[in-house]
Amino acid sequence: MIAKYYICLLTAVMRTAKIFLFCTLSLLMVPLQAQKKLFKGKPIEFGGTIGVSNYMGDLAKAVAVQEFNPMGGLICRFNLSDWVTLRGNALFGQISGDDKNFADNDAFRKQRNLNFKSNIVEFGGTVEWNFKGFGETQNANPRSPFLFGGIAVFKFNPKTQFKYMPTDPNGVALHGTELQKYDNQWIELQPLGTEGQETTKYNDRRRYALTQISIPIGMGYKQQFNGVWAWGVELGVRKTFTDYLDDVSLDYVDNQIVGGNSGSLAAALKDRGPELGYQNFDNGMGRGNSANKDWYMFLNFTITRKIVGGKTICFQF
């Protein structure tokens, strides 16, 4: 009986020693484990973005500083791994362009005298590649530069402001009195068919769709500043498959053809050189360059918060 008692006692002591050793090693390993794996699950982040937007196209041969406009939106990230992040965007911005920005050393742009603005509403999905890794297994507050690419659907609607002028600077009659009611109004250009779209002579030219596909590509930097919040900055350009963000692409069409189809307002807005005292461009002369499609871009700051996942799984010291 005594031997059996000591055997049981020794067994209990050994079990206790194993438990004590396990706990001691576990406590010693906590800081290391906290460094190696801070979170469990694959965090989903939700947040907002704010910045500026711009465009390049027929009315902007380079990025015009004068044409930066505000943008903003919502973003959602799913950290698939430390290296790959899936992201969804809902963005709103405005783009604009004006020949006057490049007219000083360009006689054609000075005479063409076109301008526009358009709101951009974009819904898209992108994949971010994190160069240095980012997320649940990073040390302390993860940070990383990244590249991104994806696909988006966007809506646009180019407009221009009409200025009623009974005569041009040379005193020649310009706008009929029927156009006075449009003075200082922003006019939608797509319905006017300013390049002869859907006229009898140019019935092969269809009005461009106002909802299109774009390819977002760009780069950025992001950093987590505590266990929940992260900030970032990025530059993204959008390759589009339309040359009509600015309503300029092909060539000039005679006033009688455009005006006969869409009215005198369309004829007045398709060629605005006469507002500066120039003659109308001849039928068939180049108005834009259809070989180069238009681009739009965002430069923006982001801030996001984890809303799912990303819970601490071990103590941090």
N, C-alpha and C positions, 0 to 999 in steps of 0.2 A: 504493500500500500504506500509506504514511504517513497519507494523508488518511483512508483507511478506518479506520486505527487510532484517529485522533483522534475520528472520528465515533462509533465504538463506545465510546471512553472518555467522551465527552461524554454519550452516551445512558446509560451506567452511572451517571455522576455525577448526572444528572437523576433517575434512578430512586431513587438513594440519598437525594437531597434530598427527593423526594416521600415516601419512607418515613419519613425523619426528621421532616418536617413533620407527617405524619399521626400519628406516635407522640407528638410534642410536643403537638399539639392534643388528642389523646385523653387524655393525662395531665392536661392543663389542664381538660378537661371532666369528669373522673372525679368530683370533688366535686359538681358540678352534677347529673350523672347519678345519683349516689348519693342525692341529695336527691329527684330526680324519680321514680326507680323503684328501690326498694331490693330488691324481691323479684321472682322470676319465678314463674309458675304461680298457681294459686288455692289458697291454703293451707287445709288441713283442720285444725281444732283439736279436741282432746279434753280433757276435764277433769271437775271435780267442782263441786258446789255444796252449801252448808250455810246454814241460816237458820231461820226460824220460819214456822209456818202458823196460820191462823185461819179463821173462817167467819162468815157472816151468814145468818140464817134465822129461823124461828119462835121459837127459843130464844135469839136474840141480835138485838135490834132495832138494835144498833150493834156495832162491834167491841169486844169485851170484853178488856181487857188481861189479865185473869185467865186467859183461855183461849188464850193463845199457847202453841204446842207446837213441839217441834223438827222440822225437816225436813232432807232431804238428797237427793242423787242424782247422776246422771251426765249430762253434756251433750256434744254434738258439733256443731261449727259448720263450715259450708262457706261461705267468703267468695266469693259469686258475683261481686261487684264491690265497689268501695270503698263503695258506698252500700247494697247489699243483701246480707244474710247469711241463709243457710238454716240452721236449727237443729233438732236432735232432742233430746228430753228423756226421761229415765227417772227419775221422782221419787217419793219416799216421804215422807209426812207424817202428821200426826194432827190432827183437828179435834175440838172439843168445845163444849158449850154447857150452860147451867144457868139456869133461871128465877130462881134466887136472886141472880144478878148484877144483875137489874133489878127485884127484888121490893119494894124499899123504897118506891117511889112508884107501884107498880102492883099493886093488889089482886088482879087476875085472875091475874097471873103468880105471885103469892105462893100463891094457892090451887091453881093448876095444878101447881106443884112438880115439873116434869119436868126431866130432864137426860139427856145422852148423851155418848158419845165414839165416834169411828170412825177407823180407819186409812184413808188415801188412798194408792192406788198409781196413778200416772199415766204414760202413754206418749203423747207428743205431738210435733207438729211445728209450728214457728212460722217466721215471716219477720221479720227485724229490719231496720228502716230506719234507717240511720246518718245523723244530721243533718249531721255535718261530714265524712263520709267516714271510712272505716276500712280499713286493710289494706295491700295490696301497693304502692300508689303514694303513700303518705303520708310526710310529712317525719318524720325521726327516729322517735320512738315515737308511733304514732297513738293518738288518743283521740277519743271521740265520745259524746254522749248518743244514745239510740235509742228508738224505739217498736217494739213487737212485737205480733203477732196470729197466730192459727193455729187449730188444732183438736187435740183430745186425746181419748183414751179413758181413763176412770178407773174404779177399783173402790172401793167403800165398803161398810161393814157396821156400821150403828149399834148400839151396845150401851148398856145402863144397869146400874148396880149395884143389886141387890136387897137390901133391908134387912128381915130378918124381924122382924115386930112382932106378937106375939100379940094385943095390944090397942093402941088409939090413945091419944093423950094424955088423952082423957076417960074411959078405962077401958072403952071399947066394943070388943067382939071385932073383930079386923081380919083377920089371916091364919090360915088353918087350919094344923094341924100338918104337913100334907103338904108345905108350902112351906118348912119349917125347913131342909131339906137344901140349899136355894138361898141361904141366908144369906151375904151378902158376895160372891156370885158376880156376874161380869159376864155379862149375859144378852143374846143376840142378839135384836133386836126384830122384824126383818122376818118371821121364821117365825111369830111370835105373832099377826099380823094385829090389831094394837091398835086399828085403826079399822074393824074388821068386815070386812076383806078376805076374800073368798071364803067368806063365810057364806051361809046360805040366803036371808036377808033382803037382804043386800047383795052378791049374787053378781056385780053389775056392777063391783064394786071388786076389781081384781086386785092381787096382791102386786107391789110395785114391784121393778124389776130392780136388781140390785146392781152391774151394769156399765153405764155410761152414757157419753154424749158431753158434752164441755164445750168452751167457746170461751175459750182463754187470750188476754188482752189486758193490756198494761202498758207500762212504761217503765223505762229503766235508763241506766247509764253504764258504759263500759268503756275500758280503757287498756292499751296494750302497754308493758311496762316493760323489755323487751330484745328481741332479734330472735326470740325463741321463746315467751316467756311473756306472758300477759295476765291482768288481773284485772277484775272488774266487780261492780256492785251493782244490784239490780233489784227492782221491786215488780210483781207480776202477780196479777190477779184472774181467776177462772174463772167464767164464766156457765154455769150448768147448766140442764138442762131437766127437773129433778125438784124436787119440794118435800119430798123425804123423806130428805135427808142426816141429819136429826135425828129421823126417824120421826114427824113431826108435820105434818099438812096440813089435814085435813077437820074432822070433828066427833066428839063423843063418842057411843059406841054402848053400849047397855045391857050391864051385867055378864053377864047370863044369855046374851046372844047371843055375846059375845066368849068368855066362859068355857066355854059349851057347845061352841064350835068348837075352841078352842085350849087350854082348861084354866084352872084358877084362877090360875096364874102370869100369864097374859095379862091376866086381869081385874084383877089387883093392879097391874100395871105400866101399864095404859092410863090410869088415873086415880090419881094419887098424892097428891091433896089430903087424903084420909083419914089419911095418915101424920102430918099436922099437926093433925088434929082436925076437918077440914072434912067436910061431906057430899059424897057423890059428885055430879058434874055430871050434870044430866038428859040423857037420850037426845036427841040432835040439837043440843045446845048446841055452839057453836064451840070447837074444840080448837086449830086453827091457821088460817092464811090461805093457801088454795091459789092465790090470784091472784098471789102473789109467789113466784117460784122461789128456791131457795137458791143461795148463792155460797160458794166457798172461795178462799183466797188464800195467796200465798207472798211473803215478804220475805227475800231471800237474797243471799249473796255468792258469786261465781263465780271460779274460777281455771282457765285452760286453757293447753295447750301445743300448738304446731304439731307435727303428726305426719306430714303429707304436704305437699309444696310449700313455698313460702316460702323458697327458697334464694337466697342473695346472688348477684347476677349481675355486680357490679362492686365495685372496691375502695372502702373507706370511709376517710376521713381524719379 
